[in-house]
Amino acid sequence: MRIIAVANQKGGCGKTTTSINLAAALALNGKKVLLIDFDPQAHATMGLALDSNLNIYNVLSPFTQKKTKLENIVKNISPNFDLAPSGMILSTLEQELSDEIS
């Protein structure tokens, strides 16, 4: 298993576009891909026309009333290509975890 992270502090530099297209290209070449959208603006989720009431926030937050496991939020986009969606609520996670140890 390989993990590829696409990250940059600057907005509008192509992180989401690169991530979606890289994931799609790898999937077309027979690789199983899970794209995890950690963007609180959920641009990859929206870009793939997915709307989900459960998202990565519900996996990571200890305070959500809809706590779930990663496998319960994963949505299939196309053969070999799955997405763990994000949502605007993810923006609250940093503040929620600010007092937590580790």
Protein Blocks (a to p, Z undefined) as FASTA:
>chain_A
ZZdddddfbghiommmmmmmmmmmmmmnopacddddfbfnlmmmmmnopacfbdfklmmp
mkbckbccfklmpccfbghiacddddfklmmmmmmmmmpgZZ
